[in-house]
Amino acid sequence: MPISAVRHVIAVPNLAASLEFYRDVLGFRIIEIGDPGWRFYELGEAIIMAGECADAIAPGDLGDHSYFAYFEVDAIDDYFAAVKAAGADIIKPLRDEPWSMREFAIRTIDGHRIMFGSEKDA
């Protein structure tokens, strides 16, 4: 069976701060699900399921394992400009890569890292 959708599940230390970041900086829509310890963040086809875990290991302490997603986006130059202007912590500036992708990476307010990419024009 092929996979029909992908959702990411993350633990965040402060759900209120996290949802503000995903909404205000990355442009995700916040979905209330009726559980005060969980929110879903949605942007296009991407859904992140965030659960508040104040006592969990901080994502920033996970080193390379704090990367949890690679999102392919359209109009990456415009999206990069928008998230940069909104104050995102850019940890890899927008650039063309030899694997035919144009990419950048950010660190969330929680310490997770996300890569955004778009196929380079042929």
Order of alpha helices (4+ residues) and beta strands (2+ residues): beta-alpha-beta-beta-beta-beta-alpha-beta-beta-beta
